[in-house]
Amino acid sequence: MARSVDNPLALAVLGLLLERPMHPYEMGVVLRERGTTVRTNRGSLYDVVGALERQGWARARETVQDGGRPARTVYELTGEGRDAFTRRLDELIRVPKQEYPVFLTAVAYLGALGPEGATAALTERAGRLRDDFARLDSGLAGADVPRLYVIEAEYARALVQAELAWVERVLTEIADGTLTWPHTEED
């Protein structure tokens, strides 16, 4: 089996086509409205749809034109595409994989920043996480679709919430002195 379904955007496109046929522009709108965690831009979306079509997992259903707007090709999921999609989803959900974000590596060397530098960096990160949390909350509140269609945003929200709680706890430990820095020769 080809591994295009390893691409998060390809998974998202196949999932949208499972819901209903749509054109790539509409796919982008739906992904943004739902606050999805999949990064997309117009070019990558059209590239992924083209790749899925070449693999036989999606096919052009019709071309529509509304008023003076450009014609848009509406795609639908094929049986082969549905099978590939569900097999990959099943595997991804069943088998946990250790995915190491760059932050995990960076935090391993937090001590190199010293207490003041670590506090400044973690404080900024906490602010950005709060912004992410608010954006995900807003997306979830505005989603007028069944919960199952935005469950990934719920999961992303839980991850952000857990990371924010951890960062805030470390900031508290730095401030109250329970997280200590070893003395170096430079001290």
C-alpha positions in Angstrom: 0.0 0.0 0.0 1.3 3.4 -0.8 2.0 5.5 2.3 0.3 8.8 1.2 -1.9 8.3 4.2 1.1 9.0 6.4 0.8 12.6 5.4 -1.5 14.3 8.0 -3.0 16.6 5.3 -3.8 13.5 3.2 -5.5 11.9 6.2 -7.6 15.1 6.7 -8.6 15.3 3.1 -9.7 11.6 3.0 -11.6 12.2 6.2 -13.4 15.2 4.7 -14.2 13.2 1.6 -15.6 10.5 3.8 -18.1 13.1 5.1 -19.1 14.3 1.7 -17.8 15.2 -1.8 -16.2 18.7 -1.9 -13.7 20.8 -3.8 -10.3 21.6 -2.4 -11.1 25.2 -1.6 -14.1 24.1 0.5 -11.8 21.5 2.2 -9.5 24.3 3.3 -12.4 26.4 4.6 -13.8 23.4 6.6 -10.3 22.6 8.1 -9.9 26.2 9.2 -13.4 26.5 10.6 -12.9 23.4 12.7 -9.7 24.6 14.1 -7.9 21.5 12.9 -4.3 21.0 13.9 -3.3 20.0 10.3 -1.3 22.7 8.6 -2.4 23.6 5.1 -2.1 26.1 2.4 -3.8 26.3 -0.9 -0.9 24.8 -2.9 -0.3 21.9 -0.6 -4.0 21.1 -0.5 -4.3 20.9 -4.3 -1.1 18.8 -4.4 -2.5 16.3 -1.9 -5.8 16.0 -3.7 -3.9 15.4 -7.0 -1.8 12.7 -5.3 -4.8 11.0 -3.9 -6.5 11.1 -7.3 -3.4 9.6 -8.9 -3.4 6.8 -6.4 -7.1 6.1 -7.1 -8.2 7.1 -3.6 -10.2 10.1 -4.7 -11.8 11.0 -8.1 -13.3 14.0 -9.7 -17.1 13.8 -9.4 -18.1 17.1 -11.2 -17.0 20.6 -12.0 -19.2 23.4 -10.7 -19.2 27.1 -11.3 -21.0 29.6 -9.2 -21.6 32.9 -10.9 -18.4 34.6 -12.0 -16.2 32.4 -9.8 -13.7 30.0 -11.3 -14.9 26.5 -12.0 -14.2 24.1 -9.1 -13.7 20.4 -9.3 -15.6 18.5 -6.6 -13.9 15.2 -5.5 -15.3 12.2 -3.9 -13.7 9.3 -2.0 -13.3 6.0 -3.8 -13.8 2.6 -2.2 -10.0 2.0 -2.4 -9.4 5.4 -0.7 -11.9 4.6 2.0 -10.2 1.2 2.7 -6.7 2.8 2.8 -7.9 5.6 5.0 -9.6 3.3 7.5 -6.7 0.8 7.7 -4.3 3.6 8.4 -6.6 5.2 11.0 -7.0 1.9 12.7 -3.2 1.4 12.9 -2.6 5.0 14.1 -5.2 4.7 16.9 -4.2 1.2 18.1 -0.4 1.6 18.1 1.1 4.4 20.2 4.3 5.9 18.8 6.8 7.9 20.6 6.7 11.2 18.8 9.4 13.5 20.1 8.7 17.2 19.6 11.7 19.5 19.5 10.5 21.0 22.8 11.3 17.8 24.5 14.9 18.0 23.4 15.2 21.7 24.3 13.7 21.2 27.8 16.3 18.5 28.5 18.8 21.4 28.5 16.7 24.0 30.2 19.5 24.4 32.8 21.8 26.0 30.2 19.5 29.1 30.2 19.9 29.7 33.9 17.0 30.5 36.2 16.3 33.9 34.7 16.6 32.8 31.1 14.5 29.7 31.7 11.9 31.8 33.4 11.7 34.3 30.5 11.5 31.5 27.9 8.9 29.5 29.8 6.9 32.6 30.5 6.7 33.4 26.8 5.9 29.8 26.0 3.1 29.9 28.6 1.6 33.0 26.9 1.7 31.4 23.5 0.1 28.2 24.9 -2.7 30.3 26.4 -3.2 31.8 23.0 -3.3 28.4 21.3 -5.7 27.2 24.0 -8.0 30.1 23.4 -7.9 29.6 19.6 -8.8 25.9 20.0 -11.6 26.8 22.5 -13.0 29.3 20.0 -12.8 26.8 17.1 -14.6 24.1 19.2 -17.3 26.6 20.4 -17.9 27.8 16.8 -18.0 24.3 15.3 -21.5 23.5 14.2 -20.8 19.9 13.4 -21.1 16.6 15.3 -18.5 16.3 18.0 -16.9 13.4 16.3 -15.8 15.7 13.4 -13.8 18.0 15.8 -12.5 15.4 18.2 -8.9 16.0 17.1 -9.2 19.6 18.1 -10.4 18.4 21.6 -7.4 16.2 21.8 -5.1 19.0 20.7 -6.7 21.2 23.4 -6.0 18.6 26.0 -2.4 18.4 25.0 -2.0 22.2 25.1 -3.7 22.3 28.5 -1.4 19.6 29.9 1.7 21.3 28.5 0.6 24.7 29.9 0.0 23.1 33.4 3.5 21.6 33.3 5.2 24.9 32.2 3.3 26.8 34.9 4.4 24.2 37.5 8.0 24.5 36.5 7.8 28.3 36.6 6.5 28.1 40.1 9.3 25.7 41.1 11.9 28.1 39.6 10.3 31.0 41.5 10.1 29.3 44.9 13.5 27.7 44.6 12.4 24.1 44.6 13.9 23.6 41.1 17.6 24.4 41.7 20.5 24.9 39.3 23.8 23.3 40.0 26.7 25.6 40.6 29.2 25.8 37.7 32.8 26.9 37.6 31.6 30.3 36.3 29.5 30.9 39.5 
